[in-house]
Amino acid sequence: MTVKEMRELDHRGGDGVEVRLLWSETDGELKVVVEDVKAGETFEVPASPENALDVFRHPFAYRPAAAPA
């Protein structure tokens, strides 16, 4: 398995939440990674060039639905 290297394009944090916008130079993949330290959760949201900044600014609006228990 090959680990893809991703470049951080932007980062912001506050109140225990870190948000990073990542881009793969190899295949152009964009994603936003959110780490909520208070909730102990981390999630990723795929993005496209058209919506990457909106996903970065409002990642919880794009958060994937939790799988049913």
N, C-alpha and C positions, 0 to 999 in steps of 0.2 A: 504494500500500500504506500502510495506517495503522499506526503504531506504538502499541501499547497501553501506557498508563502503569500501572505496578504499584506498589503501596505496600508497603514493607517492614514486616511485622508483628513479626518477630523475627530476630535474628542471633546467631550464636555462631561462635567460631573458636578454633583451637589446633592446634599441631603442623603448621602448614602447610595446614590444612583450614578453609575458610570455608563456613558453611551459612547460607542466607537463606530465610526463609519470606515469600513474596510473594503479594499479593492484588490483584485488579483490581476496583475499585469499579464499573466500567462493567458487567461481566458476571458478577462473582462468582468468576472463575477463581482457584484457589489452586494454587501450585506451590512446590516447594523446589528451590533452585539450590545446587549443591555445586561448589566450586572446590578441587581438590587441587593445591596448588602443587608439592609434591614429585613427584607423578606427572605433572604437566603436563596434567591432565584437568579438564574441566568437564562436568557433566551436570545435567539437570533431571528432576524427578519430579512428575507431576501429582498433586494431592491433592484430597480432598473435605473438606467441613466435619467429617465424621465421623472422618477419619483424619489430618488435617493435622498435629496435634501429634506423632503417632507417626511420620509420615514425616519431620518436622523432627528428631526425636530419633534416629531410626535410618535415615537416608537410604540407606545402603549396602544395607540389607535390601530396599529398594524399587527399587534401581537397575535401569534397563532392561537387558536382556540385550544384549550386543554383537552386532552384525550379523556373520554369517559372512563370512570373507574371500573 
